[in-house]
């Protein structure tokens, strides 16, 4: 069930997005349809306003065709944690019938599936730790997570404020660029938005490096291959297609440079501590009194403590995965665990950012006095996921809950760019040995979104001529 609402929101007039039909993830506020975040606790919520990105789509001439299913509040890697049911990867359809039930990826699985099934030309998703890039990889489409702060988050229901980004999914990089450029506008209502002078500074720092990607040639472009992005969990059938792409890029003039990002091994642990901590804070508002559905306590319930009143609503309103992450985050922020978990995770995040700044030749515009090694790389390239789309658990699958840790590991390739706030895009990279799509991710320095997209276009061209 990729699309939840199918009534149309007419375009406001001709613009840069005229002719494009878009779906919007269900955690992005829209006046025309309910915004449920795929959660029972918001099943009847209808926003009185459009999110900034939705307003920009309409102003740009796009036609919005509906809301897309997602993991509840964006928490998941397989799009199975939804009050509306899981999203089935459309690659497993044959003559309209499901021949193999595999995950579309999460949490933006509905957005990716809608694009892959040609229900729309592009779709908006959100990416906290890989929630645009993983679905793009599994469904065989393009998915861009922009630099943190480039696209407005005003009107997007928060999961983890320091990580959330609105991303774009489409069949090709050209369409992704059209939508991205229409949305990458400073919004004063978004407190996390990058100011205009920082955007211009980043553009100046990256401008001289764009000439390395002219006319499908890559002469002078240095592509970093991080050794830590080929972990033991990576399936063998992913490696061969990635190597083919690297050889094709080298044939077009690119220089492949092995790099080391030693803090990467701690990224996944740090991500789940930070994101869960921020989620527990953000979701505290859904208590059955201020926001969301309300479940009346049963007769005779102990109402002396406020927490007991909240508990009835939250137990029925939130799914198991959201409850799990709220408990984890609340513990990480407790007095006993704050130093050992949350602060330690923030230190790891700082190390990851330093690792990445050390390998890029483009300076980070967010630093006060930006500098970068002259022999650094322009972009990084690595597999988007450790495997092709995983099979969906059956209704009677006794191991469905025991696979939670396996689902968390799906993010191991994508979370470093999220922790550092860097632009990253998954581009289709062929098929695995099982015949299902794989994705290749291009990661750039903060503000180098255009450079990332240009390299992505070259990879597209390589696939077309292979």
Helices and strands as residue ranges (DSSP letters): E 21-25, G 40-42, H 52-59, E 63-68, G 72-74, G 90-92, E 93-94, E 97-98, H 109-116, E 122-127, H 133-139, E 142-145, E 165-170, H 173-183, H 196-207, G 210-216, E 222-226, G 227-229, H 236-251, E 255-259, G 262-266, H 267-282, G 283-285, H 306-317, H 320-332, I 338-343, H 344-359, E 379-383, G 401-403, H 404-409, G 410-413, H 415-420, E 424-431, E 437-444, H 449-464
